[in-house]
Amino acid sequence: SGVWHHCRAHRFFSHARWSVDELGLRLAVLVVERFVEPGAAVLVAVDDTLMHRLGRKIHGCFWHHDATANSNRTAVAWGNNWVVVGIVVRLPFLERAVCLPVLLRLWQPRRKQIAKGKPDPERPGKPELAREMIDLLAARLPGRTIHVVGDAAYATEAWRGLPSSVTLTSRLRSNAALFAPKPGPTGQRGRPRKWGERLASLKQIAADPATCWVTHTVRRYGKEETLTLAQVDCLWGPLGPDTPSRVILVQDTSKAAGYQLALITTDPHASAAEIVERYADRWPIEVAFEEGKELFGVGHA
């Protein structure tokens, strides 16, 4: 600031020709080269965050649910909602993992003239925006396996047909429709079935005496825990019949029977304990949002 007037920065962002995606992809390559072991998989977290705004003429502003609002007040706020993709890395001087945001998209609600329940081609949903960014990242990092982690809001059909180098791990809703894997040839005439039989609900699977529960020691959220895990190989409706999935049911031995968490993953090579730890590693993106906004003023004019 002692050499250049700050208006030079404002003029660059408002007048110069530059690409947010290209800037983010170059940053992503730099992050992977510096902080991820050669040939190792890249862990990527996706989530969205609200940037508060004042004024009615700011582009893309709407009333959004505010997850950080005081529970005694209305949990809505006026501002921009950004879908963010960040690379989770571990640094030698920190015990906790760190999420470094590299790509972002502005999300806007569906226009009023679009019928309820139908997609708006000009305003994609949050999972669709995240999928766009992940496809860009996978194309820029050829030869790298990318493990995408998101919460239940991102477990949708937007991830159908993922590239072979990309896996998805997310929280699964309790009412998810699961099917047995595609059955083998029957020798009968006609088109072979793509879906197996409909499986029971997650609650019924957890209560079934035939379900195999195995005790694991996992490290998540900075501490070691003893959890009882069960896994079910299946197909999940939104991902289609060509994407084998695996559901991990998590039962905390210190809590009541049943299950406390259900995860779904398209990674067939990771163990149940690894999937639980991987899902917990999405938490650094929440920390990045808090530190970015509260400490560094991200989102302020």
N, C-alpha and C positions, 0 to 999 in steps of 0.2 A: 504493500500500500504506500510505501514511501517513495517508490519509483514510478508506478503507474497509478493513474486515477481509477477508482473503482468502476467508473462508467465504461471502461474498456471491456470489463467482464460482462456487464449487462448488454453491451452492444454485440458481443460475440454470441451470446445465447439467443438474442432476439433477431439478429441479422445474418450471421454467418451460416453457411451450408454445412451441416454436420449431422451425423446419425447417432442417435442414442444407442441403437442396437450394436453398431460397429464399435463404438466406444466401450460398451459393456462386454462384447465378445473379446476384444483385445485385452481388457482387464482380466477376463476369465482365464485366458491363455496364460497371462502373467502369473495369476494366482496359482494355477495348476503347476506351472513350471517351478515356481519357488517353494510351494508348501505341500505338494502331493508327491509321494514317492514315484519314481519312474515306473510306468506300467500298472500302478495301483488304481483301484476304482475311485471315482470321484463321487462324493456324497453331496447331493444337492437338495436343499430345503425350499419348499414353495409355501407361501402364505400371503395374506394381504393385510394392509394396515391403513388407518385413517389419518390423513393430515388435515387438521382443523383449519378452516378458512373464515374470513370475514368479508362480507360484501356479496351482492347478488349477481355481479357481472363476471365473476371469475369462471373460466372455462371448466366444465366437467364437475361442477359442485352440485351435490345433492344432499339430502338428509340420509345419513347412514347410521347403522347400528354402531355404537361406540363401546367396544369391549372394555375400555379402561375407565368408563364413567363410574362415578360414585353410585352405589346401589340405591341410595336414597333419592336419586334424581332420575329423570327420564334418560334412558341409555341410548339416546340418539344425538347426533351432532352434525353440523354443516361442514362439509369439506370435500376433499378429493380422496378417493379410495384407490390405492395402488396395489397391484399384484406384483410380488417381488420374488425373484429367483436368486438364491444365495448359495455359495459354495462353503461347506462346513469343513474347516481345517483344524488341525491341532498344532499348536506352537510350542516350542521347547521351553519357553519361560512361563507357560500357563498350564494349570491342571485341567481347566475346562476347555471344551471345544469352542471355536469362534466361527460365526457365520459372516461371510463377506459378501454383501449383496452386489450383483453384477448386472442383472437385467430387470426391467420393470415395465409394466403396462398400466395405463389408466383405465380403470373399470367404470362403466356407466350403466345404470339400470336400463332395462328394456323400455323402449319408447311406448307411450300409452296406446298408440294406434296399432301396435302389434298384439295379436290375440294372446290371451293368457295361456301359458304353457308352451308357446311356440318360440323358437329362437329368433333373435333379432340379428340379421346378418351384419348390420353396421355396428352393433354393440354386443360382441360375444360375451359369454359368461366367464366367470373367474377361472374355472378349470380349463376352458378353451384358450384363454389368454396364457395360462401357465404352459399348456401343451405347445403353443406357438414358440414360446421362449426355449423350452426344452429341446424342440426340434432344431432350433438354431444352434443351441449349445452342442448338441450331439454332432451336428455337421461340422462345427468348428473344432471339435476334439475327436477326430477319427482315431480308432484304435483304443479308445478309453471306454471302460464300462462306467455308466452313470447310474447311480442309485438315487432315484427321486423319492423324497419323503414328504408327505403332506397330511393334514388332518382330515377328518371325515368329510368336510365340505368339498374336498378335492377328489373324493373317490366317486367318479362318475364315468360315463361312457366316453368322455373326451379322450381317454387314454387308450381307446381301442386301436389295435394295430401299431403298437409301439415298435420302434426299431429294435433289432436283436441286441443292441448294445445298451439298451435302457431298461431298467426295471422300476417298478412302482411299489411302494410300501405305504399303506395308509390305514387309518382306523376304519373299521367296518360297522355299518349300522346294524342294530339288533334284528331288524326285519329283512335283512338281505336274503335274496333268493339264490340259493346255491344248488348246483346240480352235480351229479357224479360225472367223472371223466367220460369222454366219448367212448362208447362201447366198440369192441372189435367187430370184424366182419362176421355176419351170421350165416352167410351162404345163401341167403334168400334173395329173391329178385327185388328190385326197387332201389331207391336212393338210400344209402346208409344214414343212420341217425348221426346228428352232430352233437346232440346233448344226451347225457345219461339221465337217469331218473332223478326227480326232484328230491333233494335231501331234506331232512328235518330242520326245524329252526335252530338257531344257535343255542337257545335256552334248552331245547330238547336234547341236542347233541351233548351239551355240558352235563345234563342229568342222566344221560344214558350210561348204564353200568359197563357197556362194551367200549366206551371211549377210553383210550389209553392216555393216562396222565403221567408225565415224567417230571421229576423235580430237577430244577436247574438253579445255579447261582449266576445271576446276571448283575452287571454294573450299569446302572442308569441313574441319571440326575445326581451324579457325584457320589453315589454310595452303592454298596453291594446289597443285593436282596435275594432271598430264596423264594422262587416262584414255581408253581406247578403249571406246566404247559402241555397242551394237547394240540396236535396239528391234523388238519383235514385237507387232503388233496382234492380239488374240485374245479368246477367251472363256475364263473360268476356272470350273471346276465349282462350287465353293462359292458364288460370286456369282450363278450362274444365267445363263440365256441372254439375259436382258434388260439385262445390265450389261456394255457393252463395256469391255475392259481393255487395258492395254498393259504389256508386260514389258520391262524394261531390264536388259540384261546388261552387267556392268562388268568390264573387263579392265584390270588395272594393267600398264602397259608395262614396269615394272621386275620383273615376276614371270613365272612360267612361263605357257605358253599355256593356253587354256581360258578359264574365267571365274572370278572371285573372289567375285562378289556378283550376286544376281538380285533385282530389285525389281519389284513389281507396283503399278500405280496405276489408278485409275478417272478420272483427270484427262486428258481428251483434248487439252487446250489447252497443257499445259506441255511444254517440250522435254525431251529425255533428260537434258541437263545440269542443268536445273532440278529434275528429280525426284531426281537423285543428291544435289544440295545440300539439297533438302527433307528427304530421309530422314536426312541427317547432322544436321539441325537438331532431331532428336528427342533428341539427347544432353543438352541442358540439363535435361531432366527427371531424368536420372540425377544430374546435379550438384545439382539442387534437393533430391533425397533425401539426398545425402551432407551437404550444408551444413545442411539442416534438422535432421537427426539429430545430426550431430557438433558443430555450432556452436551451434544454437539449442535443442537438447534436445527436438525434436519427438518425441512418443511417450512421453516420460517422464511419470510421474504428476504 
